């Protein structure tokens, strides 16, 4: 049975709304899905970078809540 891991990338837009893209890994396959708009994509390489790019381009969400 393949191991399944999940993670998420969250960013805030200029209006204070949080946008989340979830990264799911099953074996070597990675799928990224946006909770805000339902956008979905397979990503073999750099799924977190692609998630950040989607958030910035589609939702103008660039503020990282983990950055102090």
C-alpha positions as CSV (number, residue, x, y, z in Angstrom):
1,X,0.0,0.0,0.0
2,X,1.3,3.5,-0.9
3,X,2.1,6.0,1.8
4,X,0.0,9.2,1.8
5,X,1.2,12.5,3.1
6,X,-0.5,15.9,3.1
7,X,0.7,19.4,3.6
8,X,-0.6,22.9,2.9
9,X,0.6,26.3,1.7
10,X,-1.4,29.2,3.1
11,X,-1.1,32.8,2.2
12,X,-3.2,35.9,3.0
13,X,-4.4,38.5,0.5
14,X,-4.5,42.2,1.0
15,X,-8.0,42.0,2.4
16,X,-6.9,39.7,5.2
17,X,-8.5,36.5,3.7
18,X,-6.6,33.3,4.0
19,X,-6.2,31.1,0.9
20,X,-5.0,27.5,1.2
21,X,-3.5,25.1,-1.4
22,X,-3.2,21.5,-0.1
23,X,-0.4,19.3,-1.3
24,X,-1.1,15.5,-1.2
25,X,1.5,12.9,-1.9
26,X,0.7,9.3,-2.6
27,X,3.8,7.4,-3.4
28,X,5.6,9.5,-6.0
29,X,2.4,11.2,-7.2
30,X,1.7,14.7,-5.9
31,X,-1.5,16.6,-6.3
32,X,-2.1,20.2,-5.4
33,X,-5.6,21.6,-4.9
34,X,-6.8,25.0,-4.0
35,X,-9.5,25.2,-1.2
36,X,-10.6,28.6,-2.4
37,X,-11.3,28.0,-6.1
38,X,-11.1,24.3,-6.6
39,X,-8.1,24.5,-9.0
40,X,-6.3,21.2,-9.1
41,X,-3.0,20.1,-10.7
42,X,-0.6,17.2,-10.6
43,X,2.9,18.2,-9.7
44,X,5.8,15.9,-9.9
45,X,8.4,18.5,-9.0
46,X,8.3,21.5,-6.6
47,X,4.6,21.2,-5.6
48,X,5.0,23.9,-2.9
49,X,6.5,26.4,-5.3
50,X,3.6,25.8,-7.8
51,X,1.1,26.2,-4.9
52,X,2.7,29.5,-4.0
53,X,2.6,30.7,-7.6
54,X,-1.1,29.8,-7.9
55,X,-1.9,31.7,-4.7
56,X,0.0,34.8,-5.9
57,X,-1.3,34.8,-9.5
58,X,-5.0,33.7,-9.0
59,X,-5.7,35.2,-5.6
60,X,-3.0,37.9,-5.1
61,X,-2.3,36.1,-1.8
62,X,1.3,36.8,-1.0
63,X,1.5,37.3,2.8
64,X,3.1,34.3,4.5
65,X,1.4,33.9,8.0
66,X,4.4,32.0,9.3
67,X,6.9,34.9,8.6
68,X,7.5,37.0,11.6
